[in-house]
Amino acid sequence: MPITRKIHPLNDIKSLLELVWHFRKNQFDAVHSVTPKAGLLAMLAGFLSGVPVRTHTFTGQVWANKRGLPRLLLKCMDKCISAFSTHVIVDSPSQRDFLGKERVISRQKALVFGIGSIAGVDSQKFKPDRIARQQVRSALNFTEETFLFLFLGRLNHDKGILELAQAYIRANLPNSGLLFVGPDEQDMQKKISQLPDFLRSNIRFIDYTNTPEQFMAAADVLCLPSYREGFGTVIIEAASCGIPAIASRIYGITDAVAENQTGLLHVAGDVDDICLKMQQIYADKPLYQSLATAAQQRAIQHFDSQVITQAWCDFYGKVLA
């Protein structure tokens, strides 16, 4: 279906009508949506078409750090998604609490699989890989001794990557590097390159990868300084590779990171706090090793993809019985 990501009234009405026609034609037993725009259209179309099981998964709120009318409008859209659905799945306990507090969903209606995540992590794919570590570092001119911080995801303001770059430059850590991997959505590379002292920093960029596990295996620390995040799957994927995290202390991420056990958390947007955490994990080798070991153990024990897959099977086995 032709669904645009941004709000576009004419295109959205057209998409809604096509979905209603498609649902009625095929007489589906269930419809399941994940992203906000597709969720609003699919849940409404499913309701209008009489689809008996309508499930939406919340994976983060775009309005969480907005104010005024944009927040009100986007929040109202999420309320509509919840109202037109018969079942709601949330990918972290803290996000469920947030949505309940904001009266977007009913706590009794919402379900979280395990202790979080909607897919878990494939520990056979995301694992320590010495060969990948050597190859990636060699290609990027990082030595084996380089202490490498990694950000992997979409490059935009909401991910906090400008603050991460500022903190890394300010930390001034010898024989270290910061690698950004992901599509640049808001010309962030140019903005980072204009920061004071950028030229003396060891910051690199990779536009896109379909093998994130190789970059995680090459890194020492995963950084996720987001302002909003539903869960932070990238954190548990890196953890499965034996990589601890430095991340924002916000809902969603606090479920993916056990603070001071599998990673360090900082105040979202606080450059000084991010800098302090980078210096701490860089300088304290016993702490680093403890975090890395615990991160991998927790990822395998609580977030294995087979556990989450079984939870999906159990859920649909029950609602479609």
MOBEL-V541516 format. One record per backbone hydrogen bond with DSSP energy under -0.5 kcal/mol. CO is the residue of the C=O (numbers start at 1). NH is the residue of the N-H. E is the energy in kcal/mol with one decimal. If there is no record, write none. Layout:
# MOBEL-V541516
CO,NH,E + CO,NH,E
This chain:
# MOBEL-V541516
1,3,-1.5 + 2,4,-0.5 + 8,12,-3.0 + 9,13,-2.3 + 10,14,-2.1 + 11,15,-2.5 + 12,16,-2.4 + 13,17,-2.4 + 14,18,-2.1 + 15,19,-2.3 + 16,20,-2.6 + 17,21,-2.3 + 18,22,-2.5 + 19,23,-3.1 + 20,24,-2.4 + 21,25,-2.3 + 22,26,-2.0 + 23,27,-1.7 + 23,28,-0.8 + 29,53,-1.3 + 31,55,-2.7 + 33,57,-2.2 + 35,39,-2.6 + 36,40,-2.5 + 37,41,-2.2 + 38,42,-2.8 + 39,43,-2.7 + 40,44,-1.9 + 41,45,-2.6 + 42,46,-2.6 + 43,47,-2.1 + 44,48,-2.6 + 45,49,-1.7 + 46,50,-0.7 + 46,51,-2.5 + 47,50,-0.7 + 52,54,-0.6 + 53,31,-2.2 + 53,55,-0.5 + 54,86,-2.9 + 54,87,-2.0 + 55,33,-2.2 + 56,58,-0.5 + 56,89,-2.7 + 57,59,-0.5 + 58,91,-1.8 + 59,230,-0.9 + 60,59,-0.5 + 60,62,-0.5 + 61,64,-1.3 + 63,66,-1.7 + 67,70,-0.6 + 67,71,-0.8 + 68,72,-2.1 + 69,73,-3.0 + 70,74,-2.4 + 71,75,-2.5 + 72,76,-2.0 + 73,77,-1.6 + 74,78,-1.7 + 75,79,-2.0 + 76,80,-2.1 + 77,81,-2.2 + 78,82,-2.2 + 79,83,-2.4 + 80,84,-2.4 + 81,85,-0.8 + 87,56,-1.8 + 88,111,-2.1 + 89,58,-2.8 + 91,117,-3.2 + 92,96,-1.9 + 93,97,-2.1 + 94,98,-2.0 + 95,99,-2.8 + 96,100,-2.2 + 97,101,-2.5 + 98,102,-2.1 + 99,104,-2.8 + 99,105,-1.0 + 100,103,-1.2 + 105,107,-0.5 + 106,109,-0.8 + 106,110,-1.4 + 109,88,-1.2 + 111,90,-2.7 + 112,114,-0.6 + 113,116,-2.2 + 121,123,-1.1 + 121,305,-2.1 + 122,125,-1.2 + 122,126,-3.0 + 125,127,-1.0 + 129,133,-2.3 + 130,134,-2.1 + 131,135,-2.6 + 132,136,-2.7 + 133,137,-1.9 + 134,138,-2.2 + 135,139,-2.3 + 136,140,-1.6 + 137,142,-3.2 + 138,141,-1.0 + 143,146,-0.9 + 146,148,-0.9 + 147,149,-0.6 + 147,177,-2.2 + 148,220,-2.9 + 148,221,-1.8 + 149,179,-2.7 + 150,223,-3.5 + 151,181,-2.7 + 154,156,-0.9 + 155,185,-1.8 + 155,186,-1.0 + 156,159,-0.9 + 156,161,-0.9 + 157,160,-2.0 + 158,227,-3.1 + 158,228,-0.7 + 160,164,-1.8 + 161,165,-2.4 + 162,166,-2.2 + 163,167,-2.6 + 164,168,-2.5 + 165,169,-2.4 + 166,170,-2.3 + 167,171,-2.1 + 168,172,-1.2 + 172,174,-0.6 + 173,176,-0.7 + 175,147,-2.2 + 177,149,-3.1 + 178,204,-2.5 + 179,151,-2.8 + 179,181,-0.5 + 180,206,-2.8 + 181,153,-2.5 + 183,155,-2.7 + 183,185,-0.9 + 187,191,-1.5 + 188,192,-2.8 + 189,193,-2.3 + 190,194,-0.8 + 192,195,-1.8 + 195,198,-1.7 + 197,200,-0.6 + 197,201,-0.5 + 198,201,-1.5 + 202,178,-2.2 + 204,180,-2.5 + 206,182,-2.6 + 211,214,-1.3 + 211,215,-0.8 + 212,216,-2.1 + 213,217,-2.1 + 214,218,-1.1 + 215,219,-0.9 + 216,219,-0.6 + 220,244,-0.6 + 221,150,-2.6 + 222,246,-2.5 + 224,248,-1.9 + 232,235,-1.7 + 232,236,-0.8 + 233,237,-2.1 + 234,238,-2.1 + 235,239,-2.4 + 236,240,-1.9 + 237,241,-0.7 + 238,241,-0.9 + 238,243,-2.1 + 239,242,-2.1 + 242,244,-0.5 + 244,222,-2.6 + 245,264,-2.6 + 246,224,-2.3 + 247,266,-2.2 + 248,250,-1.6 + 250,254,-1.9 + 251,253,-1.0 + 252,255,-1.1 + 252,256,-1.0 + 253,257,-2.3 + 257,259,-0.9 + 258,261,-2.4 + 258,262,-2.8 + 258,263,-0.9 + 262,245,-1.1 + 263,260,-2.7 + 264,247,-2.2 + 266,249,-2.7 + 267,270,-2.0 + 269,271,-1.0 + 270,274,-2.4 + 271,275,-2.7 + 272,276,-2.3 + 273,277,-2.2 + 274,278,-2.2 + 275,279,-2.4 + 276,280,-2.3 + 277,281,-2.4 + 278,282,-1.5 + 279,283,-2.2 + 280,284,-2.1 + 283,285,-1.1 + 284,288,-2.4 + 285,289,-2.5 + 286,290,-2.2 + 287,291,-2.5 + 288,292,-2.5 + 289,293,-2.3 + 290,294,-2.2 + 291,295,-2.4 + 292,296,-1.9 + 293,297,-2.0 + 294,298,-2.5 + 295,299,-2.2 + 296,300,-2.0 + 297,301,-2.2 + 298,302,-2.7 + 298,303,-0.6 + 299,303,-1.6 + 303,121,-2.5 + 304,307,-1.1 + 304,308,-1.4 + 305,309,-2.8 + 306,310,-1.9 + 307,311,-1.6 + 308,312,-2.0 + 309,313,-2.3 + 310,314,-2.6 + 311,315,-2.3 + 312,316,-2.5 + 313,317,-2.2 + 314,318,-1.5 + 315,319,-2.4 + 316,320,-1.8 + 318,321,-0.8
